């Protein structure tokens, strides 16, 4: 199945870069034909991605305990987790999704699925992932491939 896989994160903020690490891992694997890997630095970039009818898998860090769990969420579950932040970014994915729906309610045709990796509060100016979050990267990549019906290798 052709799809887009987007990861939101900042590599210079420790565990906040986990989604980008998952994209790196997926880039080393066999992906279904037509699959695009899309790194995002900011959740606002989701607004444009949601204007397409192509399926979209969003990978993001989720502030929750314990760190290093891989969870699949429905888009509406992102906003249901408030007031606990659903993203380590200023504007979270839930707000960007809601903004896209508000701006173009008729054009929300894409199937959106969310894979999150739980992290502790990210540290600014720290490159690299904590051991527990780094261990979740291949698990998250496996999960995304299963969602797409692809192979794990």
DSSP file (Angstrom, degrees, kcal/mol; ACC not computed):
  #  RESIDUE AA STRUCTURE BP1 BP2  ACC     N-H-->O    O-->H-N    N-H-->O    O-->H-N    TCO  KAPPA ALPHA  PHI   PSI    X-CA   Y-CA   Z-CA
    1    1 A X              0   0    0      0, 0.0     2,-0.3     0, 0.0    31,-0.1   0.000 360.0 360.0 360.0 128.7    0.0    0.0    0.0
    2    2 A X        +     0   0    0     33,-0.1    53,-0.5    32,-0.0     2,-0.3  -0.576 360.0 146.5 -74.4 137.5    1.4    3.4   -0.9
    3    3 A X        -     0   0    0     -2,-0.3    33,-2.4    29,-0.2     2,-0.4  -0.965  46.0-112.5-159.1 170.6    1.4    5.8    2.0
    4    4 A X  E     -ab  36  56A   0     51,-2.3    53,-2.7    -2,-0.3     2,-0.5  -0.948  20.8-160.2-112.4 138.2    3.3    8.6    3.6
    5    5 A X  E     -ab  37  57A   0     31,-3.1    33,-3.3    -2,-0.4     2,-0.4  -0.969  13.2-171.2-119.3 114.4    5.0    8.1    6.9
    6    6 A X  E     -ab  38  58A   0     51,-2.9    53,-3.2    -2,-0.5     2,-0.4  -0.873   6.6-166.2-110.1 138.5    5.7   11.4    8.7
    7    7 A X  E     -ab  39  59A   0     31,-1.9    33,-3.3    -2,-0.4     2,-0.5  -0.989   6.4-154.9-123.8 130.9    7.8   11.8   11.8
    8    8 A X  E     +a   40   0A   0     51,-2.2    11,-0.4    -2,-0.4    53,-0.4  -0.873  39.2 102.5-104.2 132.2    7.8   14.9   14.0
    9    9 A X        -     0   0    0     31,-2.0     2,-0.4    -2,-0.5     8,-0.2  -0.962  58.1-113.2 173.2 173.2   10.8   15.8   16.1
   10   10 A X    >   -     0   0    0     -2,-0.3     3,-1.4     6,-0.3     7,-0.2  -0.982  15.3-157.1-128.1 115.6   14.0   17.7   16.9
   11   11 A X  T >  S+     0   0    0     -2,-0.4   117,-0.7     1,-0.3     3,-0.5   0.790  92.7  60.2 -64.3 -27.5   17.2   15.7   16.9
   12   12 A X  T 3  S+     0   0    0      1,-0.2   113,-1.6   115,-0.1   114,-0.8   0.108  93.2  69.2 -90.1  24.2   18.9   18.3   19.2
   13   13 A X  B X  S-e  126   0B   0     -3,-1.4     3,-1.8     1,-0.4   110,-0.4  -0.145  97.1-124.8-132.0  39.2   16.4   17.7   22.0
   14   14 A X  G X  S+     0   0    0    112,-3.8     3,-2.0    -3,-0.5    -1,-0.4  -0.319  90.3  10.9  60.8-126.1   17.2   14.2   23.1
   15   15 A X  G >  S+     0   0    0      1,-0.3     3,-1.8     2,-0.2    -1,-0.3   0.631 112.0  80.9 -65.6 -14.4   14.3   11.8   23.0
   16   16 A X  G <  S+     0   0    0     -3,-1.8     3,-0.5     1,-0.3    -6,-0.3   0.721  84.9  63.9 -62.5 -18.6   12.2   14.3   21.1
   17   17 A X  G <>  +     0   0    0     -3,-2.0     4,-1.9    -8,-0.2     3,-0.3   0.332  70.0 105.1 -84.9   8.0   14.1   13.0   18.0
   18   18 A X  H <> S+     0   0    0     -3,-1.8     4,-2.1     1,-0.2    -1,-0.2   0.872  75.1  53.8 -61.2 -38.8   12.7    9.5   18.3
   19   19 A X  H  > S+     0   0    0     -3,-0.5     4,-2.0   -11,-0.4    -1,-0.2   0.887 109.1  49.2 -64.2 -36.5   10.3    9.9   15.4
   20   20 A X  H  > S+     0   0    0     -3,-0.3     4,-2.2     2,-0.2    -1,-0.2   0.861 108.6  53.5 -69.5 -34.4   13.1   10.9   13.1
   21   21 A X  H  X S+     0   0    0     -4,-1.9     4,-2.3     2,-0.2    -2,-0.2   0.867 107.1  52.0 -65.7 -35.9   15.1    7.9   14.4
   22   22 A X  H  X S+     0   0    0     -4,-2.1     4,-2.7     2,-0.2    -2,-0.2   0.902 108.2  51.0 -66.6 -40.2   12.2    5.7   13.4
   23   23 A X  H  X S+     0   0    0     -4,-2.0     4,-2.1     2,-0.2    -2,-0.2   0.913 109.2  51.3 -61.6 -41.3   12.2    7.2    9.9
   24   24 A X  H  X S+     0   0    0     -4,-2.2     4,-0.7     2,-0.2    -2,-0.2   0.929 111.1  48.1 -59.3 -44.9   15.9    6.5    9.7
   25   25 A X  H >< S+     0   0    0     -4,-2.3     3,-1.1     1,-0.2    -2,-0.2   0.913 110.8  50.4 -62.8 -43.8   15.3    2.9   10.7
   26   26 A X  H >< S+     0   0    0     -4,-2.7     3,-1.6     1,-0.3    -1,-0.2   0.854 102.7  61.7 -63.6 -33.8   12.4    2.6    8.1
   27   27 A X  H 3< S+     0   0    0     -4,-2.1    -1,-0.3     1,-0.3    -2,-0.2   0.714 101.2  53.3 -64.9 -20.5   14.7    4.0    5.5
   28   28 A X  T << S+     0   0    0     -3,-1.1    -1,-0.3    -4,-0.7     2,-0.2   0.422 105.1  70.8 -91.3   0.1   17.1    1.0    6.0
   29   29 A X  S <  S-     0   0    0     -3,-1.6     2,-0.7    -4,-0.2   124,-0.1  -0.616  95.3 -88.6-113.5 170.8   14.2   -1.5    5.5
   30   30 A X        -     0   0    0     -2,-0.2   121,-0.3     3,-0.0     2,-0.3  -0.716  48.1-168.6 -80.5 118.0   12.1   -2.7    2.6
   31   31 A X        -     0   0    0     -2,-0.7     3,-0.1   122,-0.1     4,-0.1  -0.768  31.5 -91.3-105.5 152.4    9.1   -0.4    2.3
   32   32 A X    >   -     0   0    0     -2,-0.3     3,-1.7   -31,-0.1   -29,-0.2  -0.318  59.7 -87.1 -56.8 144.4    5.9   -1.0    0.3
   33   33 A X  T 3  S+     0   0    0      1,-0.3    -1,-0.1   -31,-0.1     3,-0.1  -0.247 114.7  24.3 -55.6 137.4    6.3    0.6   -3.2
   34   34 A X  T 3  S+     0   0    0      1,-0.3     2,-0.4   -32,-0.1    -1,-0.3   0.501  84.9 142.3  86.0   4.3    5.2    4.2   -3.2
   35   35 A X    <   -     0   0    0     -3,-1.7     2,-0.4   -33,-0.2    -1,-0.3  -0.653  34.0-159.2 -82.3 131.6    5.9    4.8    0.4
   36   36 A X  E     -a    4   0A   0    -33,-2.4   -31,-3.1    -2,-0.4     2,-0.5  -0.929   9.1-145.5-113.1 134.6    7.3    8.3    1.2
   37   37 A X  E     -a    5   0A   0     -2,-0.4     2,-0.5   -33,-0.2   -31,-0.2  -0.874  18.8-170.9 -97.2 125.8    9.2    9.1    4.4
   38   38 A X  E     -a    6   0A   0    -33,-3.3   -31,-1.9    -2,-0.5     2,-0.3  -0.895   8.6-157.3-126.1 101.3    8.5   12.7    5.5
   39   39 A X  E     -a    7   0A   0     -2,-0.5     2,-0.4   -33,-0.2   -31,-0.2  -0.611  13.3-167.2 -77.2 135.5   10.6   14.3    8.4
   40   40 A X  E     -a    8   0A   0    -33,-3.3   -31,-2.0    -2,-0.3     3,-0.1  -0.977  21.8-170.3-123.8 135.4    8.8   17.2   10.1
   41   41 A X  S    S+     0   0    0     -2,-0.4     2,-0.3   -33,-0.2    -1,-0.1   0.662  80.3  32.9 -90.9 -19.7   10.4   19.7   12.5
   42   42 A X  S >  S-     0   0    0      1,-0.1     3,-1.5    47,-0.1     4,-0.2  -0.994  72.6-130.3-143.2 141.1    7.1   21.2   13.4
   43   43 A X  G >  S+     0   0    0     48,-0.5     3,-2.0    -2,-0.3     4,-0.4   0.756 102.5  73.7 -63.5 -24.6    3.5   19.9   13.8
   44   44 A X  G >  S+     0   0    0      1,-0.3     3,-1.3     2,-0.2     4,-0.5   0.793  83.1  69.0 -60.4 -26.2    2.2   22.8   11.7
   45   45 A X  G <> S+     0   0    0     -3,-1.5     4,-1.2     1,-0.3     3,-0.3   0.693  84.9  71.9 -66.3 -16.3    3.7   21.0    8.6
   46   46 A X  H <> S+     0   0    0     -3,-2.0     4,-2.3    -4,-0.2    -1,-0.3   0.824  81.1  71.9 -65.1 -31.4    1.0   18.4    9.2
   47   47 A X  H <4 S+     0   0    0     -3,-1.3     4,-0.2    -4,-0.4    -1,-0.2   0.917 101.3  42.4 -54.0 -47.7   -1.7   20.8    7.9
   48   48 A X  H >4 S+     0   0    0     -4,-0.5     3,-1.6    -3,-0.3    -1,-0.2   0.904 111.9  54.6 -66.0 -40.9   -0.4   20.5    4.3
   49   49 A X  H >< S+     0   0    0     -4,-1.2     3,-1.2     1,-0.3    -1,-0.2   0.835 102.3  58.3 -62.5 -31.6    0.1   16.7    4.5
   50   50 A X  T 3< S+     0   0    0     -4,-2.3    60,-0.5     1,-0.2    59,-0.3   0.492  87.9  75.9 -79.0  -1.7   -3.5   16.3    5.6
   51   51 A X  T <  S+     0   0    0     -3,-1.6    -1,-0.2    -4,-0.2     2,-0.2   0.490  84.5  81.4 -84.9  -2.9   -4.8   17.9    2.5
   52   52 A X  S <  S-     0   0    0     -3,-1.2    58,-0.5    -4,-0.2    57,-0.1  -0.625  76.2-135.8-101.4 159.5   -4.1   14.8    0.4
   53   53 A X  S    S+     0   0    0     -2,-0.2    58,-0.4    56,-0.2     2,-0.1   0.517  72.4 109.6 -90.0  -6.1   -6.1   11.6    0.1
   54   54 A X  S    S-     0   0    0     56,-0.2    -2,-0.1    -5,-0.1   -51,-0.1  -0.445  82.5 -98.5 -69.3 142.6   -3.1    9.4    0.5
   55   55 A X        -     0   0    0    -53,-0.5   -51,-2.3    55,-0.2     2,-0.4  -0.282  40.5-156.4 -58.4 146.2   -2.9    7.4    3.8
   56   56 A X  E     -bc   4 112A   0     55,-3.5    57,-2.4   -53,-0.2     2,-0.6  -0.993  12.9-164.1-131.8 127.4   -0.7    9.0    6.4
   57   57 A X  E     -bc   5 113A   0    -53,-2.7   -51,-2.9    -2,-0.4     2,-0.5  -0.961  15.4-157.4-106.7 122.2    1.1    7.4    9.4
   58   58 A X  E     -bc   6 114A   0     55,-3.2    57,-3.2    -2,-0.6     2,-0.5  -0.869   5.4-165.6-102.4 129.1    2.2   10.0   11.9
   59   59 A X  E     +bc   7 115A   0    -53,-3.2   -51,-2.2    -2,-0.5     2,-0.3  -0.955  22.1 154.1-113.2 131.7    5.1    9.1   14.3
   60   60 A X  E     - c   0 116A   0     55,-1.8    57,-1.9    -2,-0.5     2,-0.3  -0.977  44.6-101.1-151.6 161.5    5.6   11.3   17.3
   61   61 A X  E     - c   0 117A   0    -53,-0.4     2,-0.5    -2,-0.3    27,-0.4  -0.640  32.6-155.8 -82.0 145.0    7.0   11.4   20.8
   62   62 A X  E     - c   0 118A   0     55,-2.4    57,-2.7    -2,-0.3     2,-1.0  -0.988  16.6-130.0-126.6 121.7    4.4   11.2   23.6
   63   63 A X  E     + c   0 119A   0     -2,-0.5     2,-0.3    22,-0.3    57,-0.2  -0.601  63.1 114.7 -72.8 105.2    5.2   12.6   27.0
   64   64 A X        -     0   0    0     55,-1.7     2,-0.4    -2,-1.0     5,-0.1  -0.970  58.9 -71.7-163.7 166.9    4.2    9.7   29.2
   65   65 A X  S    S+     0   0    0     -2,-0.3     2,-0.1     1,-0.1    54,-0.0  -0.950  99.1  35.3-123.3 142.6    5.6    7.1   31.6
   66   66 A X  S >  S-     0   0    0     -2,-0.4     3,-0.7    52,-0.1    52,-0.1   0.585  86.5-132.4 -79.8 156.9    7.3    4.7   31.4
   67   67 A X  T 3  S+     0   0    0      1,-0.2    52,-0.2    -2,-0.1    -2,-0.1  -0.434  81.9  43.5 -71.5 146.7    9.5    5.9   28.5
   68   68 A X  T 3  S+     0   0    0     50,-3.1     2,-0.3     1,-0.3    -1,-0.2   0.540  73.4 132.8  98.8   8.8   10.1    3.5   25.6
   69   69 A X    <   -     0   0    0     -3,-0.7    49,-2.4    49,-0.1     2,-0.6  -0.702  47.0-142.4 -90.4 145.7    6.6    2.2   24.9
   70   70 A X  E     +D  117   0A   0     -2,-0.3     2,-0.4    47,-0.2    47,-0.2  -0.939  27.2 175.9-106.2 123.0    5.2    2.0   21.4
   71   71 A X  E     -D  116   0A   0     45,-3.0    45,-3.3    -2,-0.6     2,-0.5  -0.969  25.4-141.7-130.4 143.8    1.5    2.8   21.2
   72   72 A X  E     -D  115   0A   0     -2,-0.4     2,-0.3    43,-0.2    43,-0.2  -0.903  26.2-174.1-102.3 131.7   -1.0    3.2   18.4
   73   73 A X  E     -D  114   0A   0     41,-2.5    41,-1.4    -2,-0.5     2,-0.2  -0.925  26.3-124.1-124.6 147.6   -3.5    6.0   18.8
   74   74 A X    >>  -     0   0    0     -2,-0.3     3,-1.6    39,-0.1     4,-0.7  -0.637  38.4-110.8 -78.1 150.0   -6.5    7.1   16.9
   75   75 A X  H >> S+     0   0    0     37,-0.4     3,-1.2     1,-0.3     4,-0.7   0.869 118.5  56.0 -52.7 -38.5   -6.2   10.8   16.0
   76   76 A X  H 3> S+     0   0    0      1,-0.3     4,-1.4     2,-0.2    -1,-0.3   0.757  95.9  66.5 -67.9 -21.3   -9.0   11.8   18.4
   77   77 A X  H <> S+     0   0    0     -3,-1.6     4,-1.0     1,-0.2    -1,-0.3   0.754  89.3  66.3 -70.3 -22.7   -7.1   10.1   21.2
   78   78 A X  H << S+     0   0    0     -3,-1.2     3,-0.5    -4,-0.7    -1,-0.2   0.938 107.3  38.5 -61.8 -45.8   -4.4   12.8   20.9
   79   79 A X  H >< S+     0   0    0     -4,-0.7     3,-1.3     1,-0.2    -1,-0.2   0.794 108.9  62.8 -76.9 -26.8   -6.8   15.5   22.1
   80   80 A X  H 3< S+     0   0    0     -4,-1.4    -1,-0.2     1,-0.3    -2,-0.2   0.715  92.2  67.0 -68.7 -19.0   -8.5   13.2   24.7
   81   81 A X  T >< S+     0   0    0     -4,-1.0     3,-1.4    -3,-0.5    -1,-0.3   0.560  85.5 146.3 -79.9  -7.1   -5.2   13.0   26.5
   82   82 A X  T <   +     0   0    0     -3,-1.3     3,-0.1     1,-0.3    -3,-0.0  -0.416  50.8  37.7 -65.5 147.5   -5.3   16.6   27.4
   83   83 A X  T 3  S+     0   0    0     -2,-0.1     2,-0.3     0, 0.0    -1,-0.3  -0.997 109.8  74.6 -82.6  -1.8   -4.4   18.2   29.8
   84   84 A X  S <  S-     0   0    0     -3,-1.4   -20,-0.0     1,-0.1   -21,-0.0  -0.569 101.7-106.9 -65.8 127.5   -1.5   15.8   29.7
   85   85 A X        -     0   0    0     -2,-0.3   -22,-0.3     1,-0.2    -1,-0.1  -0.281  25.9-161.5 -59.5 138.9    0.6   17.0   26.7
   86   86 A X  S    S+     0   0    0    -24,-0.1     2,-0.3     1,-0.1    -1,-0.2   0.450  75.6  33.5 -97.6  -2.3    0.3   14.8   23.7
   87   87 A X        -     0   0    0      2,-0.2   -25,-0.1   -25,-0.1     5,-0.1  -0.986  67.9-135.1-147.6 155.8    3.4   16.2   22.1
   88   88 A X  S    S+     0   0    0    -27,-0.4     2,-0.2    -2,-0.3   -26,-0.1   0.376  83.9  89.4 -89.4   4.3    6.7   17.6   23.2
   89   89 A X  S    S-     0   0    0      1,-0.1    -2,-0.2     2,-0.1     3,-0.1  -0.570  88.9-113.1 -98.6 163.0    6.3   20.5   20.7
   90   90 A X  S    S+     0   0    0      1,-0.2     2,-0.7    -2,-0.2    -1,-0.1   0.965 112.4  36.1 -59.2 -54.7    4.6   23.9   21.4
   91   91 A X  S    S-     0   0    0     -3,-0.0   -48,-0.5     4,-0.0    -1,-0.2  -0.906  94.0-145.4 -99.0 118.2    1.8   23.1   18.9
   92   92 A X     >  -     0   0    0     -2,-0.7     4,-2.0    -5,-0.1     5,-0.2  -0.255  23.8-105.0 -81.3 169.6    1.0   19.4   19.2
   93   93 A X  H  > S+     0   0    0      1,-0.2     4,-2.7     2,-0.2     5,-0.2   0.873 118.9  58.0 -60.4 -38.5   -0.2   17.1   16.5
   94   94 A X  H  > S+     0   0    0      1,-0.2     4,-2.3     2,-0.2    -1,-0.2   0.913 107.7  46.4 -60.4 -42.6   -3.7   17.1   17.9
   95   95 A X  H  > S+     0   0    0      2,-0.2     4,-2.4     1,-0.2    -1,-0.2   0.887 112.3  50.4 -67.8 -38.3   -3.9   20.9   17.4
   96   96 A X  H  X S+     0   0    0     -4,-2.0     4,-2.4     2,-0.2    -2,-0.2   0.899 111.0  49.1 -66.2 -40.1   -2.4   20.7   13.9
   97   97 A X  H  X S+     0   0    0     -4,-2.7     4,-2.1     2,-0.2    -2,-0.2   0.924 112.6  47.7 -63.6 -44.3   -4.9   18.0   12.9
   98   98 A X  H  X S+     0   0    0     -4,-2.3     4,-2.1    -5,-0.2    -2,-0.2   0.891 110.7  51.9 -64.3 -39.6   -7.8   20.1   14.3
   99   99 A X  H  X S+     0   0    0     -4,-2.4     4,-2.8     2,-0.2     5,-0.2   0.921 108.9  50.4 -62.2 -44.1   -6.5   23.2   12.5
  100  100 A X  H  X S+     0   0    0     -4,-2.4     4,-2.1     1,-0.2    -2,-0.2   0.902 111.2  48.8 -61.3 -41.0   -6.3   21.2    9.2
  101  101 A X  H  < S+     0   0    0     -4,-2.1    -1,-0.2     1,-0.2    -2,-0.2   0.867 113.0  47.9 -67.0 -35.6   -9.9   20.0    9.7
  102  102 A X  H  < S+     0   0    0     -4,-2.1     3,-0.5     1,-0.2    -2,-0.2   0.911 114.0  45.8 -70.6 -42.8  -11.1   23.6   10.4
  103  103 A X  H  < S+     0   0    0     -4,-2.8    -2,-0.2     1,-0.2    -1,-0.2   0.863 133.5  13.4 -69.8 -36.6   -9.3   25.1    7.5
  104  104 A X    ><  +     0   0    0     -4,-2.1     3,-1.0    -5,-0.2    -1,-0.2  -0.542  66.0 165.1-141.0  70.2  -10.4   22.6    4.9
  105  105 A X  G >  S+     0   0    0     -3,-0.5     3,-0.7     1,-0.3    -1,-0.1   0.807  80.0  51.1 -61.6 -28.9  -13.2   20.4    6.3
  106  106 A X  G 3  S+     0   0    0      1,-0.2    -1,-0.3     3,-0.0    -5,-0.1   0.696 105.4  56.2 -80.4 -18.2  -14.1   19.0    2.8
  107  107 A X  G <   +     0   0    0     -3,-1.0     2,-1.8    -7,-0.2     3,-0.3   0.226  69.9 111.2-100.9  14.8  -10.6   18.0    1.9
  108  108 A X    <   +     0   0    0     -3,-0.7    -1,-0.1     1,-0.2   -57,-0.1  -0.488  33.9 129.9 -88.1  69.5   -9.9   15.8    4.9
  109  109 A X        +     0   0    0     -2,-1.8    -1,-0.2   -59,-0.3   -56,-0.2   0.594  34.4 105.9 -98.1 -12.1   -9.9   12.6    2.9
  110  110 A X  S    S-     0   0    0    -58,-0.5     2,-0.5   -60,-0.5   -55,-0.2  -0.435  70.9-123.5 -77.5 142.5   -6.6   11.0    4.1
  111  111 A X        -     0   0    0    -58,-0.4   -55,-3.5    -2,-0.1     2,-0.5  -0.711  32.6-161.2 -77.9 126.7   -6.6    8.0    6.4
  112  112 A X  E     +c   56   0A   0     -2,-0.5   -37,-0.4   -57,-0.2     2,-0.3  -0.954  15.1 174.8-119.3 126.8   -4.5    9.1    9.4
  113  113 A X  E     -c   57   0A   0    -57,-2.4   -55,-3.2    -2,-0.5     2,-0.5  -0.960  16.9-146.7-126.9 148.4   -3.0    6.7   11.9
  114  114 A X  E     -cD  58  73A   0    -41,-1.4   -41,-2.5    -2,-0.3     2,-0.5  -0.959  12.0-173.7-123.7 128.9   -0.7    7.6   14.8
  115  115 A X  E     -cD  59  72A   0    -57,-3.2   -55,-1.8    -2,-0.5     2,-0.4  -0.989  16.3-172.6-116.7 124.6    2.2    5.7   16.3
  116  116 A X  E     -cD  60  71A   0    -45,-3.3   -45,-3.0    -2,-0.5     2,-0.5  -0.898  17.6-153.1-120.3 148.0    3.7    7.3   19.4
  117  117 A X  E     -cD  61  70A   0    -57,-1.9   -55,-2.4    -2,-0.4   -47,-0.2  -0.985  27.9-123.9-117.1 124.5    6.8    6.4   21.4
  118  118 A X  E     +c   62   0A   0    -49,-2.4   -50,-3.1    -2,-0.5     2,-0.3  -0.448  36.7 173.9 -72.7 139.1    6.6    7.4   25.1
  119  119 A X  E     -c   63   0A   0    -57,-2.7   -55,-1.7   -52,-0.2     2,-0.1  -0.937  31.2-118.5-137.3 158.6    9.3    9.7   26.3
  120  120 A X        -     0   0    0     -2,-0.3  -105,-0.1     1,-0.2   -52,-0.0  -0.363  69.9 -53.4 -80.8 176.0   10.2   11.6   29.5
  121  121 A X        -     0   0    0     -2,-0.1    -1,-0.2     1,-0.1  -106,-0.1  -0.312  69.6-117.1 -55.2 127.5   10.5   15.4   29.2
  122  122 A X        -     0   0    0     -3,-0.1     2,-0.5  -108,-0.1  -108,-0.2  -0.292  20.7-131.0 -68.7 153.0   13.0   16.1   26.3
  123  123 A X    >   -     0   0    0   -110,-0.4     3,-0.9     3,-0.1  -107,-0.2  -0.898  18.7-125.3-105.9 130.3   16.3   17.8   27.0
  124  124 A X  T 3  S+     0   0    0     -2,-0.5  -111,-0.2     1,-0.2     3,-0.1  -0.413  89.8  15.1 -69.8 148.3   17.3   20.8   24.9
  125  125 A X  T 3  S+     0   0    0   -113,-1.6     2,-0.5     1,-0.2    -1,-0.2   0.763  92.8 124.7  61.5  29.4   20.7   20.7   23.2
  126  126 A X  B <   -e   13   0B   0     -3,-0.9  -112,-3.8  -114,-0.8     2,-0.4  -0.976  47.1-154.6-119.9 120.8   21.2   16.9   23.8
  127  127 A X        +     0   0    0     -2,-0.5  -115,-0.1  -114,-0.2  -112,-0.1  -0.751  56.8  34.4 -91.8 137.3   21.9   14.8   20.7
  128  128 A X  S    S-     0   0    0   -117,-0.7     2,-0.3    -2,-0.4  -111,-0.2  -0.089  80.6 -86.7 104.1 157.5   20.9   11.1   21.0
  129  129 A X        -     0   0    0   -114,-0.1  -115,-0.1     1,-0.1     2,-0.1  -0.664  38.5-105.8-100.2 152.9   18.2    9.0   22.6
  130  130 A X     >  -     0   0    0     -2,-0.3     4,-2.9     1,-0.1     5,-0.2  -0.378  41.0-106.0 -67.3 157.8   18.0    7.6   26.0
  131  131 A X  H  > S+     0   0    0      1,-0.2     4,-2.0     2,-0.2     5,-0.1   0.883 118.8  49.5 -57.2 -41.1   18.6    3.8   26.1
  132  132 A X  H  > S+     0   0    0      2,-0.2     4,-0.5     1,-0.2    -1,-0.2   0.868 115.0  43.5 -69.6 -34.5   14.9    2.9   26.7
  133  133 A X  H >> S+     0   0    0     -3,-0.2     3,-0.8     2,-0.2     4,-0.6   0.888 111.5  53.9 -76.1 -39.6   13.7    5.1   23.9
  134  134 A X  H >X S+     0   0    0     -4,-2.9     3,-1.0     1,-0.2     4,-0.5   0.880 104.5  56.1 -59.9 -37.2   16.4    4.0   21.5
  135  135 A X  H 3X S+     0   0    0     -4,-2.0     4,-0.5    -5,-0.2    -1,-0.2   0.749 102.6  56.9 -66.7 -22.5   15.4    0.4   22.2
  136  136 A X  H <X S+     0   0    0     -3,-0.8     4,-2.8    -4,-0.5    -1,-0.2   0.650  85.4  83.3 -81.9 -15.3   11.8    1.3   21.1
  137  137 A X  H <X S+     0   0    0     -3,-1.0     4,-2.4    -4,-0.6     5,-0.2   0.937  93.4  41.5 -58.7 -52.9   12.9    2.5   17.6
  138  138 A X  H  X S+     0   0    0     -4,-0.5     4,-2.5     1,-0.2    -1,-0.2   0.868 114.8  53.3 -65.2 -31.8   13.0   -0.9   15.9
  139  139 A X  H  X S+     0   0    0     -4,-0.5     4,-2.3     2,-0.2    -1,-0.2   0.919 109.7  47.7 -65.3 -42.5    9.8   -1.9   17.6
  140  140 A X  H  X S+     0   0    0     -4,-2.8     4,-2.5     2,-0.2    -2,-0.2   0.909 111.3  50.7 -65.0 -41.2    8.1    1.3   16.3
  141  141 A X  H  X S+     0   0    0     -4,-2.4     4,-2.3    -5,-0.2    -2,-0.2   0.922 110.4  49.8 -62.0 -43.6    9.4    0.6   12.8
  142  142 A X  H  X S+     0   0    0     -4,-2.5     4,-2.3     1,-0.2    -1,-0.2   0.915 110.2  51.3 -58.3 -43.3    8.1   -3.0   13.0
  143  143 A X  H  X S+     0   0    0     -4,-2.3     4,-2.2     1,-0.2    -2,-0.2   0.919 109.5  48.9 -62.7 -44.9    4.7   -1.6   14.1
  144  144 A X  H  X S+     0   0    0     -4,-2.5     4,-1.7     1,-0.2    -1,-0.2   0.918 110.9  50.6 -62.0 -43.4    4.5    0.9   11.2
  145  145 A X  H  X>S+     0   0    0     -4,-2.3     5,-3.0     1,-0.2     4,-0.7   0.891 108.6  51.6 -63.9 -38.6    5.4   -1.8    8.7
  146  146 A X  H ><5S+     0   0    0     -4,-2.3     3,-0.8     1,-0.2    -1,-0.2   0.909 107.5  53.6 -62.2 -40.5    2.7   -4.1   10.1
  147  147 A X  H 3<5S+     0   0    0     -4,-2.2    -1,-0.2     1,-0.2    -2,-0.2   0.864 112.4  44.1 -60.8 -35.5    0.2   -1.3    9.7
  148  148 A X  H 3<5S-     0   0    0     -4,-1.7    -1,-0.2    -5,-0.1    -2,-0.2   0.524 114.4-116.2 -87.2  -6.0    1.2   -0.9    6.1
  149  149 A X  T <<5S+     0   0    0     -3,-0.8    -3,-0.2    -4,-0.7    -2,-0.1   0.718  71.4 136.0  77.5  19.6    1.2   -4.6    5.5
  150  150 A X      < -     0   0    0     -5,-3.0    -1,-0.2    -6,-0.2     2,-0.2  -0.284  58.1 -90.7 -94.4-179.2    4.9   -4.6    4.7
  151  151 A X        -     0   0    0   -121,-0.3    -1,-0.1     1,-0.1  -119,-0.1  -0.505  22.5-132.8 -88.2 160.0    7.8   -6.8    5.7
  152  152 A X              0   0    0      1,-0.2    -1,-0.1    -2,-0.2    -7,-0.1   0.532 360.0 360.0 -88.9  -7.7    9.9   -6.2    8.8
  153  153 A X              0   0    0   -124,-0.1    -1,-0.2  -123,-0.1  -122,-0.1   0.461 360.0 360.0 -98.9 360.0   13.2   -6.6    7.1
